[in-house]
Amino acid sequence: MLDVGKKRAIERGIFDELTFMVANAEILSEIEDNSLDLYTIAFGIRNVTNRPKALSEAYRGLRKGGRFMCLEFSEVVVPGFKQIYDAYSFNVIPELGHLVANDRDSYKYLVESIRMFPK
């Protein structure tokens, strides 16, 4: 995912303005206090062990006026569609994971972790 993001940043001429890193969201010792304009995390906040610690670390790194952007799955709340999506999630997604990646369990975990994430 980072490689795709870097490629797109280069194509758009903004690569020099960005820093890409893989890090433990709960321990961001390589990030100075009040040094970030933007902190993003995608499909990861629901998987950290200590969510308050990860959020605290993100906040610590942000400058005044900095932005925290979190992309995450959430629960479907549209009546009728929720039942269709639940059937798809629990039955189709794990099977697709099995067929494409030979890994049913990881995709089953994905669906379950979405349901356990706070609303």
C-alpha positions in Angstrom: 0.0 0.0 0.0 2.8 2.4 0.8 4.5 1.6 -2.6 1.3 2.6 -4.4 1.0 5.8 -2.3 4.6 6.7 -3.1 4.0 6.1 -6.8 1.0 8.3 -6.8 2.7 11.0 -4.9 5.6 11.0 -7.4 3.1 11.1 -10.3 1.3 14.1 -8.7 4.6 15.9 -7.9 4.0 15.9 -4.1 6.5 13.2 -3.1 9.0 15.6 -1.5 6.3 17.0 0.7 5.5 13.6 2.3 7.1 11.1 4.6 6.0 7.5 4.4 6.7 5.1 7.2 5.7 1.8 8.7 5.7 2.1 12.5 4.1 0.8 15.6 1.2 3.2 16.1 1.5 2.8 19.9 5.2 3.8 20.0 6.1 6.6 17.6 9.5 7.5 19.1 10.9 8.5 15.7 8.3 11.3 15.5 9.0 14.6 17.3 6.3 16.3 19.4 4.3 18.8 17.4 6.0 18.0 14.1 3.3 16.7 11.9 0.8 18.6 9.7 -1.1 15.3 8.9 -1.2 11.9 10.4 -3.0 9.1 8.5 -3.8 5.6 9.4 -5.7 3.3 7.1 -7.4 0.0 8.1 -5.1 -0.3 11.2 -6.6 1.5 14.2 -9.0 -1.3 14.9 -6.0 -3.7 15.1 -3.8 -1.9 17.6 -3.7 -3.5 21.1 -3.9 -0.2 23.0 -6.1 2.2 20.9 -5.9 5.1 23.5 -2.1 4.9 23.4 -2.0 4.9 19.6 -4.4 7.9 19.5 -2.3 9.7 22.1 0.9 9.1 20.1 -0.8 10.5 17.0 -2.0 13.6 18.8 1.4 14.1 20.4 3.0 14.3 17.0 0.5 16.7 15.5 1.2 20.5 15.3 -1.6 22.9 16.4 -4.1 22.8 13.6 -2.7 19.4 12.3 -5.2 16.8 11.1 -5.7 13.2 12.1 -7.2 11.2 9.3 -8.4 7.6 9.9 -9.7 5.4 7.2 -11.5 2.4 8.7 -14.3 0.0 8.0 -17.5 0.6 9.9 -20.9 -1.1 10.5 -23.6 -0.7 7.9 -26.6 1.0 9.4 -29.0 1.1 6.4 -31.9 -1.1 7.1 -32.2 -4.0 4.6 -28.8 -3.4 3.2 -27.2 -4.4 6.6 -28.6 -7.9 6.3 -27.3 -8.3 2.7 -23.9 -6.9 3.7 -23.7 -9.2 6.7 -24.5 -12.3 4.6 -21.9 -11.2 2.1 -19.3 -10.4 4.7 -19.6 -13.6 6.7 -20.1 -16.0 3.7 -18.4 -14.5 0.6 -15.4 -12.5 1.9 -13.8 -15.5 3.7 -14.4 -17.7 0.7 -12.8 -15.1 -1.6 -9.9 -15.0 0.8 -9.5 -18.7 0.6 -9.7 -18.7 -3.2 -7.5 -15.7 -3.9 -4.9 -15.9 -1.1 -5.5 -19.4 0.3 -6.2 -17.7 3.7 -9.8 -18.0 4.8 -9.0 -17.3 8.5 -7.5 -13.8 7.9 -10.5 -12.7 5.9 -12.8 -14.2 8.5 -10.9 -12.2 11.2 -11.3 -9.1 9.0 -15.0 -9.4 9.0 -15.2 -10.2 12.7 -12.8 -7.3 13.7 -15.0 -4.8 11.8 -18.0 -5.9 13.9 -16.0 -5.5 17.2 -14.7 -2.0 16.3 -16.5 0.7 18.4 -19.3 2.5 16.6 
